Amino acid sequence: MIFANTIAIAKDRIAKRRRYNALVAEIQNLTPRDLADINGNRSEMLYHAYRQVYG
């Protein structure tokens, strides 16, 4: 039971890390022009990506 729980926690953390990395990659690929078009701020977007994944 403890082993299964540990595995489940590890899988959850890996999934969260993959999702966060994917969001960061998308944000980092935005050009300054893209950010200007959407009135975006890269650092705020990264902050919100972290909050979305990790709470």
N, C-alpha and C positions, 0 to 999 in steps of 0.2 A: 504494500500500500504506500509506504513512504517513497519507495523507488519510483512508482508510477506517478506520484505527485511531483516528485523532483523532475521527472522527464516532462510532465505537462507544463510545469513552470518554465523549464528551459525552452520548450517549443514555443511557448507564448512570447518569451523574450526575444527569441530569434525572429519570430514573425513581426513583432513590433519594430525591431531594428531594421529589418528589410523594408518595411513600409516607410519608416522614417528616412532611410537612405534613398528610397525612390523619390520621396517628396523633395528632399534636399537637392537631388540631381535635377529634378524638373525646375526648381527655383533657380539653381545655379546656371541652367541653360538659357534662362531668360536674358535677352539683350537689354541694354539700357533703354532702347527704343520700346521694346515690349513693356517694360516696367512703366515708362512714361505713358504709354497708351492706356494702361489700366490703372494709372495713378498708384502704382505699387511701390512699396519700400521693401527691398530684399531682406533686411534684418528683421522687419516686422513679420514678413512672410515666413521666415525661418522660425521665429518664435512661435507663431501660430501652428506651424507644422509640428513642432515639438509638443505643444499643448494638445493638439489633436490626437497624436499617437500615444503620448504618455500620461495625458490628463493633467 
